[in-house]
């Protein structure tokens, strides 16, 4: 006698057993304490620079380039 013989001889019992296992698995899955989207605090760096009396063009060009150069020196910081 092979392993599959009782399942072939009794298709209704096999179907009910399969549905019971699937139902138990579904219930067990819903009871798992897993968060689908865990709360994560991503590290951020904020750079503030001021150049009193400068025009917007100067702050937009030279100030931005200086801030990028300074931020590029921080280990592990990569530009996206």
Secondary structure, 3 states (H helix, E strand, C coil): CCCCHHHHHCHHHHHHHHHHHHHHHHHHHHCCCCCCCCCCCCCCCCCCCCCCCCCHHHHHHHHHHHHHHHHHCCCCCCCC
